[in-house]
Amino acid sequence: MGRDRRRVAIVGFGPRGLAALEALVRHASGAGESLAVEVFDPSRWPASGPSFNPCESETCLLNLPLRSIDLPPPPWAREGEGSFAEWMGQAAGDGEAYLPRARLGAYLHARYEALLAQLPGHIKVTQRAVRVTEARRGGQGWQLHAQGVTYGPYGHVLLSLGQPETARDDQLSRWQDHADRYSLPLKPAYPGTGLIDAAGAWAGRVVGIRGMALSALDVVRLLTLGLGGRFAGSSYVASGREPARIVPFSLDGHAPAPKPLNARLDARFDPLQEESEAFEEALRAGLFKQPEAGLEPVHGVLENAAVRIIRAGGGAVQAAEVRDWLKLESERPGSQEQRGTLEALRASISQAEGREPPAIGYTIGQLWRKWQPQLRRVFDSALVPASIAQDFVSFDDGLKRYSYGAPVETARQLLILIETGLVDPRAADDPDITLTQHGWQLHSDEQTVTASVMIDAVLPQPALAHVTEPLVAGLRQDLALEPLGDGLGARCAPDAALITADGVRVAGLALTGRLANGSAIATDSIHDCFGSISDRWAQTVLSALPDQGASSP
């Protein structure tokens, strides 16, 4: 390998790694720069990532309709070429379809293969199907260690790890010990194919699901449709292979609200141009110009837009009601909801279908979803003070019960399953969960049920302090990295460069994705994977001096 090539490594090669590689190739092609990139990921399907694994069960759906998946085109593609919809061909005729996540993963993998086939001679990409466990900086750059082999040196390394290994929380640790002691099944929600295989032995048993967010909805579908059941109109036709009862539970016992049924109904929540301009101005004020104001300027814009939309939809609402809702949301997300699970689910379906005026929470959530591209663009473009970042991230996380909602059809199916008694949602947490030799005894609303199988459907928080992934844990110790704040990820510059606790950029080492939560925002989105951070990182890499040193092995 020539010494004049810039040498770059991308560790973790899901959708975000693909976006980074595309950005590098795009900029290097335009500048005629020689580039040698090595991508590290043990997956059989580079560029797809675990969430979009092409081998995953087709029961697991995207939470975006096809019309909303708008990724930037691949390098060298003309406008409209290379999109997911085009790649799907005839299957893309229905823009309202919520397709299996596996199909998006297959597209991302095919997009990567197409990129490799079109590389110019001055750009070389090498794929290494190994898991990197250590990174060390030497005199000539960064060296990576994987399975007893040393790779490098590299002038630049990007960590794009998705969801790394994380320490179990106290509850899950106790539960795992208990499950091991009594030979009780305690399984993760994913991969869904593995869950379906295991569930073949659970017919007639009670299965608990820890969590009631999108992953829990996947599990419910896997334990019904995935086992051969089907829906016929407003009824569920069982296959006979299902559990006797499925008991999802969370702190409040509520499922996420579905997204609006179609483009026409979704358009009712579109912000006006002047509202979007006011939102961006409020963001800049709350994040940078008047940080002492925090979320207050943003709340003001949300309040005005929500009042307009609710009234236009036939609702009667006062600005003070919206203001109070937003205040509670900042302090105790979700505490505004006083209805039971079934009543709240029916109402959110009705609002998504346009059969009743949108409620305050539903409206705020849809506005927040539509403003997320602006939110990312502004938030990710500069260093945000830690306390302000904490407030904005917490607010964004809380609203995911609306902004990251499921398809209406999934919500309808959940409602049918609850009404038939197959699914029994609960509000429960310690100490209302008792461990017995027979399983997990859940006490809720003066009723008790014992689950002999437990599924963990809670996605670990992207908190740097809890990461046990050897690569990240080692770097945290070696470089004195500290979380940006409680429950947040690492401090990173707008171009993804890692920043140490004393404020110094780590030369040649960058981090993107969930582990940068707080330095970036709203990272749990396919669109964020292809956002501006990867582009800024690529520009930084190509603006540096050429790398030195030869590769090994």
C-alpha positions in Angstrom: 0.0 0.0 0.0 1.4 3.3 -1.0 2.6 5.7 1.6 0.8 8.6 0.0 -2.6 7.2 0.7 -4.6 8.6 3.6 -5.2 5.7 5.9 -8.6 5.5 7.6 -10.4 2.9 9.7 -14.1 2.7 10.4 -14.9 0.4 13.3 -18.5 -0.7 13.3 -20.1 -0.8 9.9 -23.8 -0.5 10.0 -25.8 2.3 8.4 -23.8 5.0 10.1 -20.5 3.5 9.0 -21.8 3.3 5.5 -22.7 7.0 5.6 -19.3 7.9 6.8 -17.6 5.8 4.1 -19.9 7.5 1.4 -18.9 10.9 2.8 -15.2 10.1 2.6 -15.6 8.7 -1.0 -17.6 11.7 -2.1 -15.1 14.2 -0.8 -12.0 12.3 -1.9 -13.4 11.8 -5.4 -14.1 15.4 -5.8 -10.6 16.4 -4.6 -8.8 13.5 -6.4 -7.3 12.4 -3.0 -5.8 8.9 -2.6 -7.6 7.1 0.2 -7.2 3.7 1.8 -10.2 2.8 4.1 -10.5 -0.4 6.2 -13.9 -1.2 7.6 -14.2 -3.5 10.6 -17.4 -5.4 11.4 -17.9 -9.1 12.0 -21.4 -9.0 10.5 -22.3 -11.2 7.4 -24.2 -8.1 6.1 -21.9 -5.0 6.1 -23.8 -1.7 6.2 -27.1 -3.2 7.4 -26.4 -3.2 11.2 -28.2 -5.5 13.7 -31.4 -3.4 13.6 -31.8 -3.9 9.9 -30.3 -7.4 9.5 -31.5 -8.8 6.2 -32.0 -12.2 8.0 -34.3 -10.7 10.6 -37.9 -11.8 10.8 -40.2 -9.8 8.4 -42.5 -9.5 11.4 -40.3 -6.7 12.6 -41.4 -3.5 10.8 -39.9 -0.1 10.2 -41.6 2.7 12.2 -41.6 4.9 9.1 -43.8 4.6 6.1 -41.9 4.3 2.8 -42.8 7.9 1.8 -40.9 9.2 4.8 -37.6 7.3 4.2 -35.6 10.0 2.5 -31.9 9.2 2.6 -29.3 11.2 0.7 -28.4 9.6 -2.7 -25.2 7.5 -2.9 -22.1 9.0 -4.4 -22.3 9.5 -8.2 -26.1 8.9 -8.2 -28.3 11.5 -10.0 -31.3 13.0 -8.2 -33.8 10.3 -7.5 -31.5 7.4 -8.3 -30.3 4.9 -5.8 -33.2 5.5 -3.3 -34.8 2.9 -1.1 -38.1 3.3 -3.0 -36.4 2.9 -6.4 -34.4 -0.2 -5.2 -37.7 -1.8 -3.9 -39.2 -1.5 -7.4 -42.8 -2.6 -7.7 -43.0 -3.2 -4.0 -42.6 0.6 -3.5 -45.9 1.4 -5.1 -47.6 2.0 -1.7 -45.9 5.0 0.0 -47.9 4.3 3.1 -46.5 0.8 3.6 -44.4 0.1 6.7 -41.9 -2.4 5.3 -39.9 -5.1 7.2 -36.7 -3.7 8.6 -34.8 -6.5 6.9 -35.6 -5.0 3.5 -34.0 -1.7 4.4 -31.0 -3.7 5.6 -30.8 -5.6 2.3 -30.9 -2.2 0.5 -28.1 -0.7 2.7 -26.0 -3.8 2.0 -26.7 -3.6 -1.7 -25.9 0.1 -1.6 -22.5 -0.7 -0.1 -21.8 -3.4 -2.7 -22.6 -0.9 -5.5 -20.3 1.7 -3.9 -17.4 -0.8 -3.9 -18.0 -1.6 -7.6 -17.8 2.0 -8.6 -14.7 3.1 -6.6 -12.1 5.0 -8.7 -8.5 3.6 -8.7 -7.2 6.2 -6.1 -9.7 5.0 -3.4 -9.3 1.5 -1.9 -11.7 -0.1 0.6 -10.9 -3.2 2.5 -13.4 -5.1 4.6 -12.3 -7.0 7.7 -14.9 -9.3 9.3 -13.4 -9.1 12.8 -14.4 -7.4 16.1 -11.9 -4.8 17.3 -11.3 -5.0 21.0 -8.5 -2.5 21.5 -7.1 0.7 20.0 -3.7 2.2 20.8 -2.1 5.4 19.6 1.6 5.2 18.6 4.1 7.4 16.9 2.8 6.7 13.4 -0.9 6.7 14.3 -3.6 4.4 15.7 -3.3 0.7 15.8 -6.3 -1.6 16.2 -6.2 -5.1 17.8 -8.7 -7.8 16.8 -8.5 -11.6 17.4 -4.8 -11.5 18.1 -3.9 -9.5 15.1 -2.7 -5.8 14.9 -3.9 -3.6 12.1 -2.7 -0.1 11.2 -1.3 2.4 11.7 -4.1 4.7 10.7 -4.2 8.5 10.7 -7.9 8.5 11.5 -10.2 6.1 13.2 -14.0 6.4 13.4 -15.9 4.5 16.0 -19.4 3.8 14.7 -20.5 1.1 17.1 -24.3 1.3 17.2 -25.4 -0.3 20.5 -22.2 -1.6 22.2 -22.1 -4.1 25.1 -23.5 -2.4 28.2 -23.6 -3.5 31.8 -27.0 -4.9 32.9 -28.9 -2.6 35.2 -29.5 -3.8 38.8 -32.9 -5.3 38.1 -31.8 -7.3 35.1 -28.8 -8.5 36.9 -30.9 -9.9 39.7 -33.3 -11.4 37.2 -30.5 -13.1 35.3 -29.2 -14.7 38.5 -32.7 -15.8 39.3 -33.3 -17.2 35.9 -30.0 -19.2 36.0 -30.8 -20.6 39.4 -34.2 -21.9 38.4 -33.6 -22.6 34.7 -36.2 -20.0 33.7 -36.1 -18.5 30.1 -34.9 -14.9 30.2 -34.3 -13.8 26.6 -33.5 -10.5 24.7 -36.0 -9.2 22.2 -33.6 -9.5 19.3 -32.8 -11.2 17.0 -36.5 -11.9 16.4 -35.7 -15.1 14.5 -34.1 -16.5 17.6 -37.0 -15.4 19.8 -39.4 -17.2 17.4 -37.3 -20.4 17.6 -37.3 -20.3 21.4 -41.0 -19.5 21.6 -41.8 -22.8 20.1 -41.5 -24.3 23.6 -43.7 -21.6 25.3 -47.2 -22.6 24.1 -49.6 -22.4 27.0 -47.2 -20.4 29.2 -47.3 -16.8 30.5 -44.6 -14.7 28.9 -43.7 -11.3 30.4 -42.2 -8.5 28.4 -40.1 -6.0 30.2 -40.9 -2.6 28.6 -43.7 -1.3 26.4 -41.9 0.7 23.8 -41.4 -0.2 20.1 -39.3 -3.2 20.9 -42.1 -4.6 23.0 -44.5 -4.2 20.1 -42.1 -6.2 18.0 -42.1 -9.0 20.6 -45.9 -9.1 20.7 -45.9 -9.5 16.9 -43.2 -12.1 17.0 -45.2 -14.1 19.6 -48.4 -14.0 17.6 -47.8 -13.4 13.8 -44.4 -14.9 14.1 -45.9 -18.1 15.5 -48.4 -18.5 12.7 -51.3 -16.4 14.0 -53.1 -14.0 11.8 -55.6 -11.1 11.9 -58.9 -11.3 10.1 -60.8 -8.0 10.3 -61.1 -7.1 14.0 -60.4 -10.7 15.2 -57.2 -12.6 15.9 -57.0 -16.2 14.6 -54.7 -18.1 16.8 -52.3 -20.8 15.5 -52.3 -22.7 18.8 -48.5 -22.2 19.2 -48.9 -18.9 21.1 -48.3 -18.4 24.8 -51.4 -18.5 27.0 -50.9 -14.9 27.9 -48.4 -12.1 27.0 -47.9 -9.6 29.7 -45.9 -6.5 28.7 -45.3 -4.1 31.5 -43.6 -0.7 32.2 -43.6 2.0 34.8 -46.9 3.5 33.3 -48.2 0.6 31.3 -48.7 2.7 28.2 -47.8 1.8 24.6 -46.4 4.4 22.2 -48.9 6.3 20.1 -49.2 5.4 16.4 -48.2 7.8 13.7 -50.9 9.5 11.6 -52.6 7.0 9.2 -51.5 8.5 5.9 -49.9 11.5 4.2 -53.1 13.5 4.1 -53.6 13.2 7.9 -49.9 13.6 8.6 -49.9 17.0 6.7 -52.3 18.4 9.3 -49.3 18.5 11.7 -47.0 20.3 9.2 -45.6 23.5 10.8 -45.9 26.7 8.9 -42.8 28.2 7.4 -42.8 31.0 9.9 -43.2 28.5 12.7 -40.2 26.6 11.5 -38.2 29.8 11.3 -39.2 30.6 14.9 -38.3 27.1 16.0 -34.8 27.4 14.7 -34.4 30.9 16.2 -35.7 29.5 19.6 -33.2 26.5 19.3 -30.3 28.8 18.8 -31.4 31.0 21.7 -31.9 28.1 24.1 -28.7 26.3 23.1 -26.2 29.0 22.6 -27.4 32.7 22.9 -29.4 32.5 26.1 -28.6 29.1 27.6 -30.1 30.2 30.9 -33.4 30.1 29.1 -33.0 26.4 28.2 -36.1 24.9 26.7 -38.4 27.9 27.4 -38.0 29.5 23.9 -38.7 26.2 22.2 -41.7 25.6 24.4 -43.1 28.9 23.3 -42.9 28.0 19.6 -44.4 24.5 20.3 -47.2 26.1 22.2 -48.3 28.5 19.4 -48.0 25.8 16.7 -49.9 23.2 18.8 -52.8 25.6 19.6 -53.2 26.4 15.9 -53.1 22.7 14.8 -55.5 21.4 17.5 -58.0 24.2 16.8 -57.8 23.5 13.1 -58.5 19.9 13.8 -61.7 20.7 15.7 -60.3 20.7 19.2 -60.9 23.3 21.9 -57.7 24.2 23.7 -56.2 27.2 25.5 -52.6 28.2 25.3 -52.3 27.9 29.0 -53.2 24.2 28.8 -50.4 23.5 26.3 -48.0 25.6 28.4 -48.9 23.5 31.5 -48.5 20.2 29.5 -45.0 21.3 28.3 -44.0 22.2 31.8 -45.0 18.8 33.1 -43.2 17.1 30.2 -40.0 18.8 31.1 -40.3 17.8 34.8 -41.9 14.3 34.6 -42.4 13.1 31.1 -45.6 11.2 30.6 -47.1 12.2 34.0 -49.9 14.1 32.2 -51.5 10.8 31.2 -54.1 9.7 33.7 -56.0 7.2 31.6 -55.7 3.5 31.6 -53.8 1.6 29.0 -56.8 0.6 26.9 -58.5 4.0 27.0 -55.3 5.8 26.0 -54.5 3.3 23.2 -58.0 3.7 21.8 -57.8 7.5 21.9 -54.4 7.6 20.2 -55.6 5.3 17.4 -58.6 7.5 16.9 -56.4 10.6 16.7 -54.0 8.9 14.2 -57.0 8.0 12.1 -58.4 11.5 12.2 -61.6 10.4 13.9 -61.1 12.8 16.8 -59.2 16.1 17.3 -55.6 15.6 18.2 -54.7 15.9 21.9 -52.0 18.2 23.2 -49.4 15.4 23.6 -50.1 13.8 20.3 -49.8 17.2 18.5 -46.6 18.1 20.3 -45.1 14.7 19.4 -45.9 15.1 15.7 -44.5 18.6 15.6 -41.3 17.4 17.3 -41.0 14.6 14.8 -41.3 17.0 11.9 -38.7 19.4 13.4 -36.1 16.7 14.2 -34.0 17.5 11.1 -33.7 21.1 12.2 -33.1 20.0 15.7 -30.2 17.8 14.7 -28.8 20.3 12.3 -28.6 23.1 14.9 -27.8 21.0 18.0 -25.1 18.9 16.3 -23.4 21.9 14.7 -21.7 23.3 17.9 -20.7 22.3 21.4 -23.7 22.5 23.7 -23.2 23.2 27.4 -23.7 19.9 29.3 -26.6 21.0 31.5 -28.5 22.3 28.4 -27.7 19.2 26.5 -29.1 17.1 29.3 -32.4 19.1 29.3 -32.8 18.8 25.5 -32.0 15.1 25.3 -34.4 14.3 28.2 -37.1 16.3 26.5 -36.4 14.5 23.2 -36.4 11.1 24.8 -39.7 11.7 26.6 -41.5 12.7 23.4 -40.4 9.5 21.6 -43.6 7.8 22.8 -45.2 10.0 20.1 -42.5 11.0 17.7 -41.1 7.5 17.2 -44.6 5.9 17.1 -45.6 2.7 15.5 -47.8 2.1 12.4 -51.5 2.5 13.1 -52.0 -1.1 12.0 -49.7 -2.3 14.7 -51.6 -0.3 17.3 -54.9 -1.7 16.0 -53.5 -5.3 16.3 -52.3 -4.6 19.8 -55.8 -3.4 20.7 -57.4 -6.5 19.3 -55.0 -8.7 21.3 -55.7 -6.8 24.5 -59.5 -7.1 24.0 -59.3 -10.8 23.3 -57.2 -11.3 26.5 -54.1 -12.7 24.9 -52.1 -9.5 25.7 -52.5 -8.2 29.3 -50.5 -4.9 29.7 -49.5 -3.8 33.2 -48.0 -0.9 35.0 -45.4 -2.6 37.3 -41.9 -2.1 38.6 -40.0 -3.2 41.7 -41.2 -3.8 44.4 -44.3 -4.9 42.6 -42.4 -7.8 40.9 -41.6 -10.8 43.1 -39.2 -13.5 42.1 -40.3 -17.0 42.8 -39.1 -20.4 41.7 -41.8 -20.4 39.1 -40.9 -17.1 37.5 -41.8 -13.4 37.9 -44.9 -12.6 39.9 -46.3 -9.2 38.8 -48.7 -7.3 41.1 -50.7 -4.6 39.4 -54.2 -3.1 40.1 -54.9 -5.7 42.8 -54.2 -8.5 40.3 -51.3 -11.0 40.3 -49.9 -13.0 37.4 -46.8 -15.1 37.3 -44.7 -15.2 34.1 -42.6 -18.3 33.7 -40.8 -16.7 30.7 -39.4 -13.1 30.5 -38.3 -11.1 27.5 -36.2 -8.0 28.0 -37.4 -5.4 25.5 -35.7 -2.4 27.1 -32.9 -0.9 25.0 -30.0 0.2 27.2 -29.5 3.9 27.5 -26.5 5.3 25.5 -24.6 6.1 28.7 -20.8 6.0 28.4 -20.5 5.2 32.1 -22.2 1.8 31.6 -20.5 0.6 28.5 -18.5 -2.6 28.9 -17.5 -3.1 25.3 -13.7 -3.7 25.6 -12.7 -1.2 22.9 -14.7 1.6 24.5 -13.9 0.7 28.1 -10.2 0.6 27.3 -10.2 4.0 25.5 -12.2 5.6 28.3 -9.5 4.6 30.8 -6.5 5.3 28.5 -7.8 8.7 27.3 -9.5 9.9 30.5 -12.9 10.2 28.7 -15.8 11.2 30.8 -19.6 11.3 30.0 -20.9 14.6 29.0 -23.5 14.3 31.8 -25.4 11.8 33.8 -26.8 9.1 31.5 -25.2 10.7 28.4 -22.5 9.7 26.0 -19.0 11.0 25.3 -18.1 14.6 24.6 -17.5 15.0 20.9 -16.9 18.0 18.6 -19.3 18.7 15.8 -17.0 16.7 13.4 -17.3 13.7 15.8 -13.7 14.1 17.2 -13.6 12.8 20.8 -12.8 15.3 23.5 -11.2 14.4 26.8 -12.3 15.5 30.2 -9.9 18.5 30.1 -11.3 19.7 26.8 -8.6 18.4 24.5 -9.4 16.9 21.1 -8.1 13.4 20.7 -6.1 13.5 17.5 -7.3 11.1 14.8 -10.1 9.5 16.9 -13.8 10.2 16.4 -17.1 8.7 17.6 -20.6 8.8 16.1 -24.0 7.4 17.1 -25.7 6.6 20.3 -22.5 6.8 22.4 -22.2 10.5 21.4 -25.7 11.2 22.9 -25.6 14.7 24.3 -23.0 15.9 21.9 -25.5 14.9 19.2 -29.3 14.5 19.6 -32.0 12.2 18.3 -29.5 9.6 17.3 -32.0 6.7 17.2 -33.0 7.3 13.6 -31.9 6.0 10.2 -31.9 9.6 9.0 -29.5 10.7 11.7 -27.1 8.0 10.4 -26.8 9.9 7.2 -26.7 13.3 8.8 -24.2 16.2 8.8 -21.8 14.8 11.4 -20.4 12.1 9.0 -19.9 14.8 6.4 -18.0 17.1 8.7 -15.9 14.1 9.9 -14.9 13.3 6.3 -13.9 16.9 5.6 -11.7 16.9 8.7 -10.0 13.7 7.6 -9.3 15.0 4.2 -8.1 18.4 5.4 -5.4 16.8 7.5 -1.8 16.0 6.3 -1.3 12.7 4.4 -0.9 9.7 6.7 2.5 7.9 7.0 3.3 4.3 7.6 2.4 1.0 5.9 -0.4 -1.3 6.9 -0.1 -4.7 8.6 -0.8 -7.4 8.4 
